[in-house]
Amino acid sequence: MTTVNFRSQIEMVRKTNGYPTRMEKLKQKANFDVRITASQEVISYLTPRVRRLMETIPAEELVELEEIRMRLGRILLLRIGTKELGVTLDGRLTTRLEEGVEMTTEDLHKTLQIVSQSSIYALEEEFRNGFLTLPGGHRVGLVGQTVLEKGRIKTLKYISGLNFRIGRQVLGAADRIMAYLINPQNRSVYHTLLISPPKAGKTTLLRDIIRQLSNGIPELGFPGVNVGLVDERSEIAGCYAGVSQKEIGLRTDVLDRCPKAKGMIMLLRSMSPQVVATDEIGRREDAEAIEDLLNAGVTVITTVHGVSLVDLRMRPVIRDLITQKIFERFVLLSYARGPGTIEAIIDGRTERPLLGQYVT
């Protein structure tokens, strides 16, 4: 007797007709829960006065919360999706920013005390870099008066602004493109460059690519490989005390807060990676390190700020990499339909689109 898997057939019909499948629904719910949890985690670090205001806002209104900005003498600003909103004294979101709550010295001081666990002076290195990482992989940007020592920044004092950036993981963000990044003949990974304007989701996409390459992709017959990640600004893995706060895969090794060029070579010498990933290349030393990786037979996956190949050809370092046909895949992102909008996937050797439309 032939066994018919009706559940699989139903899932296939739903997918073919554009309906979300059961697995997609589960993934959407998981991502929704992660977004809510991420917002709540960051809110817990705010001064009690601001925290109480934020906690009166319905959770579903904060699903797309990306940034919380506290500027001394100015209003509390939230970036939710593409909108900038203020918060009123009774805890309502408002587009009329003049109605928003003004931040005081006490608000910033108490928030810093919470973030630093009442040990601000122990965070001198973080202050020197202008940011620190919280549990959960969230980041706090800092501005104020710089203290110089022999012409170099020693630390910051008189902190006048804090920017909480919510670090969220979107599991499955790279599902649509993974088949284009893997050679079906030998299951190798293509050298890939993600091209994206700011805030268009390139780091989120890169993180999920790393996770999937590291864990393996059974449906593509891809077994998983060792991935070396150079996370110069703690944005991809979101390491806290040396431990990744994001899911980056079973076979991923992270160099946290390490300069990209040096980190790529360190991983090559010490961890035998098959893929090395990093974020936002652009300097000559980055290109030289990439060439060393290629000479060693290691695949490179990285990102760059930009909107098109035409744009990138205006920059000498990136132009050289494109001219040498080093990258086999270009993935163009935009914010047209929200973060992570994939405009096109381009064959790096022929510059012909494999997905979407691309106009030179």
BAMARNU-50308 format. One line per 4 residues: for each residue y, x, z of C-alpha. Coordinates in pm, whole numbers, plus 50000, padded with zeros to 5 digits. Last residue first. Layout:
% BAMARNU-50308
Y X Z | ...
This chain:
% BAMARNU-50308
54924 52336 48543 | 54811 51975 48592 | 54501 51915 48800 | 54310 51594 48823
54027 51506 49055 | 53699 51695 49083 | 53564 51985 48882 | 53907 52072 48746
53923 52364 48499 | 54070 52693 48616 | 53796 52877 48419 | 53698 53134 48683
53835 52959 48990 | 53673 52627 48907 | 53915 52372 49052 | 53868 52105 49317
54146 51848 49306 | 54382 51625 49504 | 54182 51612 49825 | 54382 51416 50083
54308 51584 50416 | 54601 51439 50606 | 54722 51101 50475 | 54700 50946 50131
54955 51172 49960 | 54941 51440 50233 | 54809 51704 49992 | 54510 51931 49942
54401 52149 49650 | 54059 52313 49675 | 54023 52628 49463 | 53672 52754 49392
53540 53080 49251 | 53801 53297 49420 | 53813 53662 49317 | 53924 53587 48961
54124 53915 48955 | 54431 53715 48845 | 54395 53480 49142 | 54374 53766 49394
54671 53940 49228 | 54877 53621 49238 | 54802 53585 49609 | 54958 53924 49684
55250 53890 49440 | 55366 53541 49540 | 55502 53331 49252 | 55148 53281 49129
55086 53070 49436 | 55330 52799 49323 | 55170 52777 48980 | 54831 52755 49150
54957 52445 49326 | 55105 52304 49649 | 55109 52605 49878 | 55015 52743 50218
54698 52950 50201 | 54343 52906 50321 | 54021 53104 50355 | 53654 53117 50263
53516 53460 50175 | 53154 53534 50083 | 53009 53872 50182 | 52848 54101 49922
52982 54424 50075 | 53226 54477 49787 | 53346 54121 49840 | 53416 54190 50206
53612 54504 50123 | 53815 54306 49866 | 53897 54049 50133 | 54018 54328 50365
54253 54456 50093 | 54389 54105 50033 | 54461 54058 50403 | 54629 54400 50418
54867 54291 50142 | 54977 53989 50340 | 54928 53625 50249 | 54624 53472 50418
54652 53146 50609 | 54324 53089 50795 | 53999 53281 50824 | 53637 53255 50719
53370 53520 50665 | 53037 53418 50510 | 52708 53610 50508 | 52802 53776 50835
52634 54096 50955 | 52799 54088 51303 | 52938 54437 51370 | 53077 54609 51065
53172 54302 50861 | 53303 54126 51170 | 53533 54418 51249 | 53651 54433 50887
53748 54065 50885 | 53912 54098 51225 | 54136 54386 51121 | 54271 54190 50824
54308 53864 51015 | 54478 53990 51330 | 54264 53889 51630 | 54351 53597 51852
53983 53492 51876 | 53707 53676 51692 | 53444 53406 51655 | 53075 53420 51564
52925 53115 51392 | 52550 53053 51360 | 52511 52730 51556 | 52816 52560 51414
53192 52533 51463 | 53207 52238 51702 | 53540 52283 51876 | 53630 52416 52221
53511 52767 52139 | 53470 52980 52453 | 53673 53298 52505 | 53874 53164 52798
53974 52870 52576 | 53889 52903 52208 | 54035 52647 51969 | 53771 52721 51703
54020 52672 51419 | 54361 52696 51584 | 54322 52995 51814 | 54607 53177 51636
54415 53464 51474 | 54084 53281 51442 | 53872 53531 51249 | 53545 53346 51193
53218 53515 51098 | 52955 53278 50960 | 52581 53346 50968 | 52410 53109 50727
52266 52757 50711 | 51956 52629 50528 | 52120 52461 50225 | 51886 52216 50053
52183 51999 49967 | 52064 51706 50180 | 51960 51951 50450 | 52310 52099 50499
52297 52399 50731 | 52441 52450 51079 | 52670 52741 50988 | 52771 52614 50646
52839 52270 50797 | 53047 52396 51088 | 53247 52638 50872 | 53328 52363 50620
53426 52138 50913 | 53671 52396 51048 | 53818 52458 50702 | 53886 52086 50657
54063 52057 50993 | 54260 52373 50918 | 54362 52241 50575 | 54471 51900 50703
54795 51831 50515 | 55023 51939 50802 | 55185 52221 50602 | 55123 52225 50225
54766 52304 50118 | 54556 52537 49909 | 54199 52599 50030 | 54057 52915 49873
53681 52947 49821 | 53437 53226 49738 | 53131 53021 49643 | 52839 52991 49884
52487 53084 49773 | 52214 52823 49733 | 52060 53020 49442 | 52085 52772 49154
52285 52493 49326 | 52581 52726 49399 | 52748 52578 49707 | 53118 52493 49734
53115 52189 49504 | 52836 52019 49701 | 53044 52066 50017 | 53343 51872 49882
53298 51513 49996 | 53141 51599 50330 | 53428 51829 50432 | 53587 51598 50691
53239 51514 50820 | 53331 51562 51184 | 53706 51535 51224 | 53801 51764 51510
54126 51715 51690 | 54365 51967 51840 | 54672 51785 51969 | 54980 52003 51933
55194 52005 52246 | 55538 52143 52165 | 55741 52268 52459 | 56112 52351 52456
56379 52513 52668 | 56184 52780 52857 | 56435 52989 53051 | 56211 53294 53013
55992 53434 52736 | 55784 53753 52741 | 55777 54120 52641 | 55909 54089 52287
55947 54435 52136 | 56266 54646 52096 | 56182 54882 52379 | 56132 54583 52611
56278 54250 52507 | 56288 53925 52704 | 56312 53626 52474 | 56507 53318 52580
56328 52989 52520 | 56059 52844 52296 | 55696 52760 52368 | 55414 52608 52160
55131 52440 52350 | 54794 52425 52179 | 54492 52196 52217 | 54144 52350 52194
53981 52114 52444 | 54088 52330 52736 | 54443 52443 52664 | 54565 52722 52435
54893 52907 52477 | 55187 52965 52249 | 55486 53192 52187 | 55292 53517 52150
55481 53684 52436 | 55437 53370 52645 | 55062 53393 52594 | 55059 53757 52704
55274 53677 53008 | 55043 53396 53119 | 54968 53523 53470 | 55340 53492 53550
55321 53114 53506 | 55060 53072 53781 | 55095 52712 53902 | 54792 52601 53697
54972 52732 53389 | 54977 52393 53214 | 55056 52209 53537 | 55340 52444 53635
55473 52435 53279 | 55483 52054 53294 | 55667 52069 53625 | 55930 52305 53483
55975 52106 53161 | 56025 51774 53337 | 56241 51933 53609 | 56475 52081 53350
56518 51731 53209 | 56385 51553 52901 | 56570 51244 52779 | 56375 50919 52740
56417 50746 52404 | 56661 50469 52315 | 56863 50704 52090 | 56544 50754 51890
56547 50405 51749 | 56197 50430 51597 | 56055 50316 51928 | 55730 50343 52122
55740 50150 52445 | 55689 50298 52792 | 55947 50108 52997 | 56193 50400 52990
56159 50417 52611 | 55939 50658 52415 | 56064 50807 52090 | 55889 50809 51755
55851 51046 51464 | 55630 50899 51193 | 55396 51063 50941 | 55087 51030 51159
55218 50992 51511 | 55470 51263 51593 | 55601 51195 51941 | 55949 51293 52057
56079 51304 52416 | 56456 51297 52395 | 56696 51586 52430 | 56841 51778 52724
56552 52026 52729 | 56314 51965 52440 | 55969 51813 52498 | 55772 51759 52178
55438 51577 52174 | 55248 51634 51851 | 54963 51487 51645 | 54908 51132 51771
54699 50944 51512 | 54492 50751 51768 | 54796 50702 51992 | 54863 50337 51907
54497 50258 51977 | 54540 50385 52333 | 54804 50124 52420 | 55121 50297 52557
55149 50259 52936 | 54979 50597 52988 | 55258 50772 52799 | 55523 50651 53043
55316 50755 53345 | 55255 51097 53191 | 55626 51146 53133 | 55712 51103 53501
55399 51289 53616 | 55486 51602 53410 | 55249 51636 53118 | 54908 51806 53128
54706 51480 53150 | 54870 51363 52827 | 54687 51642 52643 | 54341 51525 52748
54426 51160 52684 | 54527 51234 52326 | 54207 51430 52265 | 53993 51152 52414
54146 50893 52180 | 54092 51117 51878 | 53733 51198 51977 | 53653 50827 52022
53792 50750 51675 | 53594 51044 51527 | 53274 50914 51684 | 53347 50563 51559
53406 50691 51206 | 53085 50897 51222 | 52886 50595 51336 | 53038 50387 51057
52958 50659 50803 | 52598 50669 50924 | 52568 50292 50889 | 52717 50306 50540
53079 50224 50465 | 53113 49979 50177 | 53207 50112 49833 | 52949 49923 49632
52725 50227 49582 | 52741 50310 49953 | 52639 49958 50055 | 52356 49956 49802
52231 50296 49923 | 52240 50186 50288 | 52048 49871 50201 | 51784 50076 50018
51753 50318 50311 | 51707 50028 50555 | 51451 49868 50320 | 51224 50172 50331
50941 50041 50118 | 50587 50151 50198 | 50344 50133 49908 | 50000 50000 50000
